[in-house]
Every structure is written in structure tokens, then in C-alpha cells.
Amino acid sequence: MRERDKQDAAPLSIQRLTRQRVNQLAVVLTVFTTLFLTGCAGDRSILDPAGPAARDVVLIWWIMLAFGTVVLIAVTALWLYAFKRKHVIRTPVEERRIARRWILGGGILLPVASITALLAFGVPVGQRMLPLPLSEPPEVIEVIGHQWWWEVRYPGAEGGEVVTSNQLIMPAGEPVDFHVSGADVIHAFWVPRLGGKIDMIPGRVNRIRLEADEPAVFGAQCAEFCGVGHAHMHLYVEAVEREEYDAWLAERQTDQLAALAVNDPQHEPAREAFMTHCASCHRVAGVSSGEVGPDLSDLGSRTSLGAGVLAMEAGAVNHWLNNHQTLKPSNKMPPHDDIESATLESLGAWLETLTP
């Protein structure tokens, strides 16, 4: 009787163990599915296109995913069939004939057909992102990658070139040609929701044409490892209506910014401190002409500091000046241990007023 109870208990233990494994597998699949789905949205998701180039790119992505899934299922089915199939005796001639079929079909015909189909979709998409001549010349924006921040120039602005840093404002609903290059090492310009990425190479200007369907804010990131600060190299991108874009450029003309920077007498001590400690690296229109670090002429109007490291809010610049080596250890600003806290505070307060 005792032996029979043991035999009856064994299947129950196996069933309980099986249920536990099924439950564990269900939890793992649930977590994986949740993470997979959450990765399909956001301001840096290629699966949420916001422009014609991005839609072409995501179409190719879905086609490649579908084709790869079909190939995976077919190969897996053949693999399982090979295990279950009974042993078959063939002559050497039959073996060679079957081998030739697999080599020709799987090794030549399938890759050629796949690559041809991919090129048929991919080449036109790539061509549409080239800055080919248009009946009406598009807006041109220059983007230069530095370790580890972004310089953005608007050479076609009326009244003179406009320069800003770590933010990119573009007109919505029309093509924009981006001329990109690197100042030190190879970077990569990538706005995932607007289109493909392109390398930023020192000494060379690469060009890509992108368009935003409607006004929106997009995330951008350097997509080429460029050193220890690579992960802290974000770019704020915003598409606005044409009228708002023209007004934004007009506000940032050099004479407008210069008047903003020097007209308030209460910040004169801060400007003097800036000339002593910061002017050799940073430009502020009407005050200094430094070109080593980011242009600070419209710093108060930006959304973040340190290329996305710290949100811009009251007191943020002072916090950055006191803790920048902790907030972004890779940045090339020297520590300000030799400057009094009161001076840094006044300097930060003045820079925050630089808002057109």
C-alpha cells in the first residue's frame, strides 16, 4: 500500500513541477513582451515615424522583420523535420544531386533574391534622403559634433548667420537639408523619428534631407561611439511652423543678442567675471567670441544644460557651474574651485537672463 502511494504521488509531483515551470515561463514572456512594447514608442523610436524619410525607413524595417521571421520559421521547420525523418539510404549520386540543390537554392538563389528585393526598396528610400536639387531650394542647417556637445548653425538666416548649441529648431512641413561634420572625432547625427542616421566626419561635410510632418519635439542622439561622454550627448530637436521658425531666427540675430547681453547694468560684475574666466572658450554675442565651447548667447531659452544632462530651470546654471564635473564627468570645463561661490551664483543668474 505504501509503495502504491509513492507511485500515485510521483505523477502529482511532476504535474506540480510542470505547472511551476509553465508559470515561470509565462512571467518571463509577460516581462519580455512588456519591455518589447514599451520600446516601440517614445521620442527616439524608429517605429513611430514623424516624417516621410522615417516612414520609408520603418517600412523597410517591417519588411525585413517579416522576411526574417519567415526564414526563421522555414529553417526551424526543416530542422525539426530532419530530426523526425527516418533514416534513408541513398546512393552517392543522389546525395550529390540533393547537395547541389541546397547549394543552388539556399546558398545562391535565396540570398540573391533577398538582396535584390532589399535593394529595390532601399535604394529609392536612400535617394529620397539625398539633398538633390529641388524647384525651390530647401532650408539649410549645419550641425557640427563636438566631444560631447552639438553646434548648430543657420547660415541662411536673414541678417546674418545664427549660432546655437545643443538645440535644433527646424521648420515643419518642408524638407530641410542638414550639412553635418565632426570637429574632433567621428560622430553620427540621428533623429530616429525623422529618418536615418549619417556620420559626422572631421574635414568632410555629409548631407541628409529630412522633413517633419507637423510641429513636434523629437529626441536625437549621437549614434557613433565618440568617447567616454558619448552617452551624454543628446540633442533637443523641435519642428515649428514656418512663421514661428522665422521669428525664432530673427530673435537670435547678433545685434539682438548683443543688446540683451550688455544692456542690464546690474549684471556688470557677472559679465566681468565671464570675461575673466569663460570668454576664451565661450561666445556670448556682444561680449566674447570664444569658439572652444558651446555658444551661450541664448542659453536661458534652452531646455537643458550639458547636452541634455540637466533640465534648464531657475538656478540650474549655478548648479551646473558648481557641479559640472559630477553631473558630466567627461566634459572639458575645468573645475571652478578658484572662483567664489557668490561670483558663480551671479554668473549663473546673468546667463539665465540670456533669453531672446
C-alpha positions, 0 to 999 in steps of 0.5 A: 500500500505504501509503495502504491502511494509513492507511485500515485504521488510521483505523477502529482509531483511532476504535474506540480513541477510542470505547472511551476515551470509553465508559470515561470515561463509565462512571467518571463514572456509577460516581462519580455513582451512588456519591455518589447512594447514599451520600446516601440514608442517614445521620442527616439523610436524608429517605429513611430515615424514623424516624417516621410524619410522615417516612414520609408525607413520603418517600412523597410524595417517591417519588411525585413522583420517579416522576411526574417521571421519567415526564414526563421520559421522555414529553417526551424521547420526543416530542422525539426523535420530532419530530426523526425525523418527516418533514416534513408539510404541513398546512393552517392549520386543522389546525395550529390544531386540533393547537395547541389540543390541546397547549394543552388537554392539556399546558398545562391538563389535565396540570398540573391533574391533577398538582396535584390528585393532589399535593394529595390526598396532601399535604394529609392528610400536612400535617394529620397534622403539625398539633398538633390536639387529641388524647384525651390531650394530647401532650408539649410542647417549645419550641425557640427559634433563636438566631444560631447556637445552639438553646434548648430548653425543657420547660415541662411538666416536673414541678417546674418548667420545664427549660432546655437548649441545643443538645440535644433529648431527646424521648420515643419512641413518642408524638407530641410537639408542638414550639412553635418561634420565632426570637429574632433572625432567621428560622430553620427547625427540621428533623429530616429523619428525623422529618418536615418542616421549619417556620420559626422566626419572631421574635414568632410561635410555629409548631407541628409534631407529630412522633413517633419510632418507637423510641429513636434519635439523629437529626441536625437542622439549621437549614434557613433561611439565618440568617447567616454561622454558619448552617452551624454550627448543628446540633442533637443530637436523641435519642428515649428511652423514656418512663421514661428521658425522665422521669428525664432531666427530673427530673435537670435540675430547678433545685434539682438543678442548683443543688446540683451547681453550688455544692456542690464547694468546690474549684471556688470560684475557677472559679465566681468567675471565671464570675461575673466574666466569663460570668454576664451572658450565661450561666445556670448554675442556682444561680449566674447567670441570664444569658439572652444565651447558651446555658444551661450548667447541664448542659453536661458531659452534652452531646455537643458544644460550639458547636452541634455544632462540637466533640465534648464530651470531657475538656478540650474546654471549655478548648479551646473557651474558648481557641479559640472564635473559630477553631473558630466564627468567627461566634459572639458570645463575645468573645475571652478574651485578658484572662483567664489561661490557668490561670483558663480551664483551671479554668473549663473543668474546673468546667463539665465537672463540670456533669453531672446 
